């Protein structure tokens, strides 16, 4: 016993004890710091900072730049130049592109009116400065008219396609989260609200669509009307099926988790089928590059030396 507690043996024991104590203290401090950081992040996510960020300033500047077009669109909207049918079509297309129809429809009408006038004038000025003859000037002005008439519609169709692709990518995962929340005992509104807040950092358009549906479910007297508006607003097949499933659940009382699980499986199967279709179509798309770029190079590499040798033999046998 006296040998253990000797001067040579007590120093390593004290060193080990001190190291263990420092490790325990460091672990406690790190755990406390992680907890404080997690709490700070939760408070920051709930309470938004008062300082304006760059995104808000950019949105404000964009809204200020679009204000003249919006005023022009509101003025043209009340005239006979734009019919009610056109306005309804614009509202459906803009809502399907993920934009606010109330604010975007007048802006779209104003931009289209300006482009229909400005592009032909710019095309005529360009043709005049380039000293084109009359037929070429007519062609250039006609191209400007076509761009002014159909250009905004094509751009809106592009936005609609991008928005629909974003919704299609995120909907199966959102349905899986809805199955989890439904199995946990949450109602439709609470489950949609929870899922929307969870997927907002990764898929903001889908989260906004779910939040709008939650507000309409809480405000409208008939929930099926809110689901119908949800299906019509985006003109997306997945939303139509989701709205029909939720409407059937509310009408017949079928289990929500079971219906959502079946729909999620169908969505994932559709996504796999779409990927397989792209893979099957790929060889047909590669035929044109193969014929235009790869086959000529292979032909030159294989036949070129023989042609050169034949040329040398023919020219060498000719009298000089």
C-alpha positions as CSV (number, residue, x, y, z in Angstrom):
1,X,0.0,0.0,0.0
2,X,2.9,2.3,0.8
3,X,4.5,1.5,-2.5
4,X,1.4,2.6,-4.4
5,X,1.2,5.9,-2.6
6,X,4.8,6.7,-3.1
7,X,6.1,9.9,-4.6
8,X,6.8,8.2,-7.9
9,X,3.3,6.6,-8.2
10,X,1.0,9.4,-7.0
11,X,2.0,11.8,-9.7
12,X,0.6,9.6,-12.6
13,X,-2.6,9.0,-10.6
14,X,-3.1,12.7,-10.1
15,X,-2.4,13.4,-13.8
16,X,-5.0,10.8,-15.0
17,X,-7.6,12.1,-12.5
18,X,-7.0,15.7,-13.7
19,X,-7.3,14.7,-17.3
20,X,-10.6,12.8,-16.7
21,X,-11.9,15.8,-14.8
22,X,-11.0,18.2,-17.6
23,X,-12.6,15.9,-20.2
24,X,-15.8,15.8,-18.1
25,X,-15.8,19.6,-17.8
26,X,-15.2,20.1,-21.5
27,X,-18.1,17.7,-22.4
28,X,-20.4,19.6,-20.0
29,X,-19.4,22.9,-21.6
30,X,-19.8,21.6,-25.1
31,X,-23.2,20.2,-24.3
32,X,-24.3,23.5,-22.7
33,X,-23.0,25.4,-25.8
34,X,-24.8,23.1,-28.2
35,X,-28.1,23.5,-26.2
36,X,-27.7,27.3,-26.2
37,X,-27.0,27.3,-29.9
38,X,-30.1,25.1,-30.6
39,X,-32.3,27.3,-28.5
40,X,-30.9,30.4,-30.2
41,X,-31.7,28.9,-33.6
42,X,-35.2,28.0,-32.6
43,X,-35.8,31.5,-31.2
44,X,-34.4,33.0,-34.4
45,X,-36.7,30.9,-36.5
46,X,-39.7,32.0,-34.5
47,X,-38.9,35.7,-34.0
48,X,-37.7,37.2,-37.2
49,X,-35.0,39.9,-36.9
50,X,-35.9,43.5,-37.3
51,X,-33.0,44.3,-39.6
52,X,-34.0,44.2,-43.3
53,X,-32.2,41.5,-45.3
54,X,-31.0,41.5,-48.9
55,X,-33.9,39.3,-50.1
56,X,-36.5,41.8,-48.8
57,X,-34.7,44.7,-50.4
58,X,-34.4,42.9,-53.7
59,X,-38.1,42.0,-53.7
60,X,-38.9,45.6,-52.8
61,X,-36.8,46.9,-55.7
62,X,-38.4,44.4,-58.1
63,X,-41.8,45.5,-57.0
64,X,-40.9,49.1,-57.5
65,X,-39.6,48.4,-61.0
66,X,-42.8,46.5,-61.9
67,X,-45.1,49.2,-60.6
68,X,-45.4,51.2,-63.9
69,X,-46.3,48.0,-65.8
70,X,-48.8,47.1,-63.1
71,X,-50.5,50.5,-63.4
72,X,-50.6,50.2,-67.1
73,X,-52.1,46.7,-66.9
74,X,-54.8,47.9,-64.5
75,X,-55.7,50.6,-66.9
76,X,-55.9,48.2,-69.8
77,X,-57.8,45.7,-67.8
78,X,-60.8,48.0,-67.6
79,X,-61.0,48.6,-71.3
80,X,-62.4,46.5,-74.2
81,X,-58.9,45.5,-75.3
82,X,-58.7,42.7,-72.8
83,X,-61.7,40.4,-72.4
84,X,-62.8,38.6,-69.3
85,X,-61.9,35.3,-70.9
86,X,-58.3,36.4,-71.4
87,X,-58.1,37.6,-67.8
88,X,-59.4,34.3,-66.5
89,X,-56.9,32.5,-68.7
90,X,-54.1,34.7,-67.5
91,X,-55.1,34.1,-63.9
92,X,-55.1,30.3,-64.4
93,X,-51.7,30.3,-66.1
94,X,-50.1,32.7,-63.6
95,X,-51.4,30.7,-60.7
96,X,-50.1,27.5,-62.3
97,X,-46.7,29.2,-62.5
98,X,-46.6,29.8,-58.8
99,X,-47.3,33.5,-58.8
100,X,-50.0,35.6,-57.2
101,X,-52.7,36.2,-59.8
102,X,-54.0,39.3,-58.1
103,X,-50.7,41.1,-58.4
104,X,-49.2,39.4,-61.4
105,X,-52.0,39.6,-63.9
106,X,-52.0,43.4,-64.3
107,X,-48.2,43.3,-64.4
108,X,-48.3,40.7,-67.1
109,X,-50.8,42.6,-69.2
110,X,-48.7,45.8,-68.9
111,X,-45.5,44.0,-69.9
112,X,-47.2,42.4,-72.8
113,X,-48.6,45.7,-74.0
114,X,-45.3,47.4,-73.8
115,X,-43.4,44.6,-75.6
116,X,-46.1,44.5,-78.4
117,X,-45.3,48.2,-79.1
118,X,-41.6,48.5,-78.2
119,X,-40.2,45.4,-79.9
120,X,-41.5,46.2,-83.4
121,X,-40.3,49.8,-83.0
122,X,-36.8,48.6,-81.9
123,X,-36.8,46.1,-84.7
124,X,-37.6,48.9,-87.3
125,X,-34.9,51.2,-85.8
126,X,-32.4,48.3,-86.0
127,X,-33.3,47.6,-89.6
128,X,-33.0,51.3,-90.5
129,X,-29.6,51.7,-88.8
130,X,-28.4,48.5,-90.5
131,X,-29.6,49.9,-93.9
132,X,-31.7,46.8,-94.7
133,X,-33.8,46.8,-97.8
134,X,-37.6,46.7,-97.7
135,X,-38.1,42.9,-97.6
136,X,-35.5,42.4,-94.8
137,X,-36.9,45.3,-92.9
138,X,-40.4,43.7,-93.1
139,X,-39.0,40.4,-91.9
140,X,-37.2,42.0,-88.9
141,X,-40.3,44.0,-87.9
142,X,-42.5,40.9,-88.3
143,X,-40.1,39.0,-86.0
144,X,-40.4,41.8,-83.4
145,X,-44.2,41.6,-83.6
146,X,-44.1,37.8,-83.0
147,X,-41.7,38.2,-80.1
148,X,-43.9,40.9,-78.5
149,X,-47.1,38.8,-78.9
150,X,-45.9,35.3,-78.0
151,X,-42.8,36.0,-76.0
152,X,-44.5,36.7,-72.6
153,X,-46.7,33.6,-73.1
154,X,-43.7,31.4,-73.8
155,X,-41.9,32.8,-70.7
156,X,-44.9,32.2,-68.6
157,X,-45.1,28.7,-69.9
158,X,-41.5,28.2,-69.0
159,X,-42.1,29.4,-65.4
160,X,-45.1,27.1,-65.2
161,X,-43.0,24.1,-66.3
162,X,-40.3,24.9,-63.7
163,X,-42.8,25.3,-61.0
164,X,-44.6,22.1,-61.9
165,X,-41.3,20.2,-61.9
166,X,-40.4,21.5,-58.5
167,X,-43.8,20.4,-57.1
168,X,-43.4,17.0,-58.8
169,X,-40.0,16.4,-57.2
170,X,-41.1,17.3,-53.7
171,X,-44.6,15.9,-53.5
172,X,-43.7,12.2,-52.8
173,X,-41.5,13.1,-49.8
174,X,-44.2,15.5,-48.6
175,X,-46.8,12.7,-48.8
176,X,-44.5,10.5,-46.7
177,X,-44.4,13.2,-44.1
178,X,-48.1,13.5,-44.2
179,X,-48.4,9.7,-43.6
180,X,-46.2,10.1,-40.5
181,X,-48.2,13.0,-39.2
182,X,-51.6,11.3,-39.9
183,X,-50.4,8.2,-38.1
184,X,-49.4,10.4,-35.1
185,X,-53.1,11.5,-34.8
186,X,-52.9,15.0,-36.3
187,X,-55.8,16.4,-38.4
188,X,-55.7,17.4,-42.0
189,X,-55.1,21.1,-41.3
190,X,-52.5,20.5,-38.6
191,X,-50.7,17.8,-40.6
192,X,-50.5,20.0,-43.7
193,X,-49.3,23.0,-41.7
194,X,-46.6,20.9,-40.0
195,X,-45.4,19.3,-43.3
196,X,-45.3,22.7,-45.0
197,X,-43.1,24.2,-42.2
198,X,-40.8,21.2,-42.4
199,X,-40.3,21.2,-46.2
200,X,-40.1,25.0,-46.6
201,X,-36.3,25.2,-46.6
202,X,-36.0,22.5,-49.3
203,X,-39.1,23.1,-51.4
204,X,-40.7,26.6,-50.9
205,X,-43.3,26.5,-53.7
206,X,-44.8,23.2,-52.3
207,X,-44.8,24.6,-48.8
208,X,-46.6,27.8,-50.0
209,X,-49.2,25.7,-51.8
210,X,-49.8,23.7,-48.6
211,X,-50.0,26.8,-46.4
212,X,-52.6,28.4,-48.8
213,X,-54.6,25.1,-48.6
214,X,-54.5,25.2,-44.8
215,X,-55.8,28.8,-44.7
216,X,-58.6,27.9,-47.1
217,X,-59.5,24.8,-45.2
218,X,-59.8,27.0,-42.0
219,X,-61.7,29.8,-43.7
220,X,-64.1,28.3,-46.2
221,X,-67.3,26.7,-44.8
222,X,-66.9,23.6,-47.1
223,X,-63.6,21.8,-47.0
224,X,-64.2,20.1,-50.3
225,X,-64.4,23.5,-52.0
226,X,-61.0,24.3,-50.6
227,X,-59.6,21.0,-51.9
228,X,-61.2,21.7,-55.4
229,X,-59.6,25.2,-55.4
230,X,-56.3,23.6,-54.4
231,X,-56.4,21.2,-57.4
232,X,-57.5,23.9,-59.9
233,X,-55.0,26.5,-58.7
234,X,-51.8,24.8,-59.9
235,X,-53.2,22.6,-62.7
236,X,-50.9,19.8,-61.5
237,X,-51.9,16.2,-61.7
238,X,-50.4,15.3,-58.4
239,X,-52.3,18.1,-56.6
240,X,-55.5,16.9,-58.3
241,X,-55.0,13.4,-57.0
242,X,-54.1,14.6,-53.5
243,X,-57.2,16.9,-53.4
244,X,-59.4,14.0,-54.6
245,X,-57.9,11.7,-51.9
246,X,-58.5,14.2,-49.1
247,X,-62.0,14.9,-50.4
248,X,-62.8,11.2,-50.4
249,X,-61.4,10.9,-46.9
250,X,-63.6,13.7,-45.6
251,X,-66.7,12.4,-47.5
252,X,-66.6,8.7,-46.7
253,X,-64.5,8.7,-43.6
254,X,-61.7,6.4,-44.9
255,X,-58.5,6.3,-42.9
256,X,-56.3,9.3,-43.8
257,X,-52.9,7.5,-43.2
258,X,-53.9,4.6,-45.4
259,X,-55.1,6.7,-48.3
260,X,-52.0,8.9,-48.2
261,X,-49.7,5.9,-48.1
262,X,-51.3,4.5,-51.2
263,X,-51.1,7.8,-52.9
264,X,-47.4,8.3,-51.9
265,X,-46.6,4.8,-53.4
266,X,-48.4,5.8,-56.6
267,X,-46.4,9.0,-56.8
268,X,-43.1,7.3,-56.3
269,X,-44.0,4.7,-59.0
270,X,-45.0,7.5,-61.4
271,X,-41.6,9.1,-60.8
272,X,-39.8,5.9,-61.5
273,X,-41.8,5.4,-64.7
274,X,-40.9,8.9,-65.8
275,X,-37.2,8.2,-65.2
276,X,-37.5,4.9,-67.1
277,X,-39.2,6.7,-70.0
278,X,-36.3,9.2,-70.2
279,X,-33.8,6.4,-70.1
280,X,-35.6,4.5,-72.9
281,X,-35.8,7.7,-75.0
282,X,-32.1,8.4,-74.6
283,X,-30.8,6.1,-77.4
284,X,-33.1,7.6,-79.9
285,X,-31.9,11.1,-78.9
286,X,-28.3,10.0,-79.3
287,X,-28.8,8.9,-82.9
288,X,-28.5,12.4,-84.4
289,X,-25.2,13.3,-82.6
290,X,-23.9,9.8,-83.5
291,X,-24.6,10.3,-87.2
292,X,-23.4,14.0,-87.3
293,X,-20.3,13.9,-85.1
294,X,-19.1,10.4,-84.2
295,X,-19.6,8.4,-87.4
296,X,-17.8,10.9,-89.7
297,X,-14.8,10.9,-87.3
298,X,-14.8,7.1,-87.2
299,X,-15.1,6.9,-91.0
300,X,-12.2,9.2,-91.5
301,X,-10.0,7.4,-88.9
302,X,-10.7,4.0,-90.5
303,X,-10.9,4.8,-94.2
304,X,-8.6,7.8,-94.3
305,X,-5.3,6.0,-94.4
306,X,-6.4,3.6,-97.2
307,X,-7.6,6.6,-99.3
308,X,-4.3,8.3,-98.8
309,X,-2.3,5.2,-99.8
310,X,-4.5,4.7,-102.9
311,X,-3.9,8.4,-103.7
312,X,-0.2,7.9,-103.4
313,X,-0.2,4.8,-105.6
314,X,-2.3,6.5,-108.3
315,X,-0.2,9.7,-108.4
316,X,3.1,7.8,-108.3
317,X,2.2,5.8,-111.4
318,X,1.4,8.9,-113.4
319,X,4.0,10.2,-115.8
320,X,5.6,13.4,-114.7
